[in-house]
């Protein structure tokens, strides 16, 4: 949609483009893989500071002590792509208490708190 309808209180039908949604989901998953690879490669001090995810690209903002070298960037890309190719099945654990999730290595980003 390019602009809001003239009557914003009128009923309307919202729909999601399934192809666009699937591509956005893939890029979202890639940010999680990238975060893990960055922490493994550069150190546990690396934290996500923001991101942009859509159906054509992702941007991942993170903290680190210095600019990445071209070799580090290539290594990160290779490791993330290796993870993607593994096509690991999702194993969600939504009903786990926070203390147990912490023991399992879960991370709460940006001070997130979950019930």
Secondary structure, DSSP 8 states (H G I E B T S, - for coil): --S--S-TTS-------HHHHHHHHHHHHHHHHHHHHHHHHH-TT--EEEEEE-SS-EEEEE--SS---HHHHHHHHHHHHHHHHHT------TT--HHHHHHTT---GGG----
